[in-house]
Amino acid sequence: MMLDLNAALHECPGIAILRGVEPQDVLEVAEVIIEAGFRVVEVPLNSPSPLESISLLADRFSSRALVGAGTVLAPESVDDVVAAGGQIILSPNMRMDVIERTVQKGLFSVPGVATPTEAFAAIGAGAHMLKLFPCEMIRPAAVKAMRAVLPKEVLLLAVGGVSSANLSDYLMAGADAAGFGSSLYHTSFDLKTICQKSKELRKAM
């Protein structure tokens, strides 16, 4: 049964970004992260054999977490993720055709936006959540200003430079959740390190 995005993020307002993960490692990495409380796991499509990793994750964890793809740049890639069993599509940019294909296929759409113009266009196309990216250039004050004009039911995800050190600033400014990449997972981290970082971020959330 497909988890609800709102419910998953209410339980844990964080998305685990496993950039660079390889299929032979993905299940044990995800197990540690999901056990720590994360309920959304993303494998960017510029990782090694990402569709294989997504398929493995969907088979093992679909009842415990939403599994999907990041760095989705074309509508054809949405079809590939659907075939692999993915449930959520995240992008660094805002392409109407990617959003529309995602909605058409019944997946959750999370396009990247950096301005109110992009945000409202994405909402109009059917996006379920907006990925504010990169947050190195979208400070909490900007998030607060955007939150004031965007529909309250639209979820905001802060991604890019968000860590336990500044997470509370983004959540207090109006972000509903945050995506964690290198502050949570890197191919050089061992499982003990990933476990520790997962628990630290979960506690911060």
C-alpha positions in Angstrom: 0.0 0.0 0.0 1.4 3.4 -1.0 2.1 5.6 2.0 0.7 9.2 2.0 3.3 11.9 1.6 1.7 14.2 4.3 1.5 11.3 6.8 5.1 10.2 6.1 6.5 13.7 6.6 4.3 14.3 9.6 5.9 11.3 11.2 9.4 12.4 10.2 9.9 15.8 8.3 13.0 14.6 6.5 13.9 13.1 3.2 17.0 10.9 2.9 19.0 11.6 -0.3 21.2 8.6 -1.1 23.3 10.2 -3.9 25.9 7.8 -5.3 24.6 4.7 -3.5 25.1 1.4 -5.3 22.6 -1.4 -5.5 24.8 -3.8 -3.5 24.8 -1.3 -0.6 21.4 0.3 -0.8 19.3 -2.1 1.3 21.6 -2.0 4.4 22.0 1.8 4.1 18.3 2.3 3.9 17.6 -0.1 6.7 19.7 2.0 9.1 18.1 5.3 7.9 14.5 4.0 8.0 15.1 2.3 11.4 16.1 5.8 12.7 12.7 7.1 11.6 13.0 8.4 8.1 9.9 7.7 6.0 11.0 9.1 2.6 14.1 7.8 0.7 15.3 9.2 -2.6 17.9 7.7 -5.0 19.1 10.4 -7.4 19.1 9.2 -11.0 22.8 10.2 -11.4 23.7 7.5 -9.0 25.1 4.1 -10.2 22.3 1.9 -11.5 19.6 4.0 -9.8 16.6 2.2 -11.1 17.9 -1.1 -9.7 18.4 0.5 -6.3 14.9 2.0 -6.4 13.4 -1.4 -7.3 15.2 -3.1 -4.5 14.1 -0.4 -2.0 10.5 -0.5 -3.2 10.4 -4.3 -2.9 11.8 -4.3 0.6 10.4 -1.1 2.2 7.3 0.1 0.4 5.2 -0.5 3.5 7.5 1.5 5.7 8.7 4.3 3.6 8.0 6.2 0.4 10.7 5.4 -2.2 11.5 7.4 -5.2 13.9 9.1 -7.5 15.7 12.5 -7.4 17.4 14.5 -10.1 14.5 13.6 -12.5 15.0 15.8 -15.5 12.7 14.4 -18.2 9.2 12.9 -18.4 10.6 9.7 -19.9 12.5 9.2 -16.6 9.2 9.3 -14.7 8.1 6.2 -16.7 11.3 4.4 -15.8 10.8 5.2 -12.1 7.2 3.9 -12.3 8.4 0.7 -13.8 11.0 0.3 -11.0 8.3 0.7 -8.3 9.1 4.3 -7.3 6.4 6.4 -5.6 7.8 10.0 -5.6 9.6 12.1 -8.1 12.0 14.9 -7.1 13.8 17.3 -9.4 16.3 20.1 -9.0 14.3 22.2 -11.5 10.8 22.9 -12.6 9.6 21.3 -15.8 5.9 21.3 -16.5 6.1 18.1 -18.5 7.8 16.3 -15.7 5.2 17.4 -13.2 2.3 16.5 -15.5 3.7 13.1 -16.3 4.3 12.4 -12.6 0.7 13.4 -11.7 -0.6 11.4 -14.6 1.2 8.3 -13.4 -0.1 8.7 -9.9 3.2 9.5 -8.2 4.0 12.4 -5.8 5.5 15.3 -7.6 8.2 17.4 -6.0 9.8 19.9 -8.5 12.6 22.3 -7.6 11.8 26.0 -7.4 13.6 29.1 -6.4 11.1 31.9 -7.0 7.4 32.6 -6.4 6.9 32.5 -10.1 8.2 29.0 -10.4 6.4 28.0 -7.3 3.0 29.1 -8.5 3.6 27.6 -12.0 4.5 24.2 -10.3 1.4 24.3 -8.1 -0.8 25.0 -11.2 0.7 22.0 -12.9 -0.3 19.8 -10.0 2.9 19.5 -7.8 2.3 18.0 -4.4 5.3 19.6 -2.7 7.8 22.3 -3.7 11.5 21.6 -3.3 13.2 24.9 -2.4 16.6 24.5 -4.0 19.4 25.2 -3.4 18.9 26.6 0.1 22.4 27.9 0.1 20.8 30.8 -1.9 17.3 30.6 -0.4 17.7 31.8 3.2 15.1 31.3 5.9 13.9 34.9 5.4 13.1 34.1 1.8 11.3 30.9 2.8 9.2 32.9 5.3 8.3 35.4 2.6 7.3 32.7 0.1 5.3 30.8 2.8 3.3 34.0 3.4 2.0 34.0 -0.2 1.8 30.3 -1.1 -1.3 28.2 -0.3 -1.1 26.8 3.2 -1.8 23.2 2.0 1.3 23.2 -0.3 4.2 21.5 1.4 7.7 23.1 1.2 10.9 21.1 1.3 14.2 22.8 2.0 17.1 21.1 0.2 20.8 22.1 -0.4 23.0 22.9 2.5 20.4 22.0 5.2 21.9 20.3 8.3 21.2 19.8 12.0 22.8 23.2 12.5 20.3 25.3 10.5 17.3 22.9 10.2 15.3 24.7 12.9 15.7 28.0 11.1 14.1 26.6 8.0 11.3 24.8 9.9 10.5 28.0 11.9 10.5 30.0 8.7 7.8 27.8 7.2 9.4 24.8 5.6 7.5 21.6 6.3 10.4 19.3 5.8 14.1 19.1 4.7 16.1 16.9 2.4 19.4 15.7 3.7 22.2 14.7 1.3 25.8 14.8 2.4 24.9 15.7 6.0 23.3 12.2 6.2 24.9 10.0 3.5 28.0 9.8 1.5 29.5 6.8 -0.2 32.6 7.1 2.1 30.4 6.7 5.3 30.3 3.4 7.0 27.0 2.1 8.5 27.9 3.2 12.0 28.4 6.8 10.8 25.2 6.7 8.8 23.3 5.4 11.8 24.8 8.2 14.0 24.0 10.9 11.5 20.4 9.5 11.0 19.7 9.6 14.7 21.2 13.1 15.1 19.1 14.5 12.3 16.0 12.7 13.5 16.5 14.2 17.0 17.0 17.6 15.5 13.7 17.3 13.6 
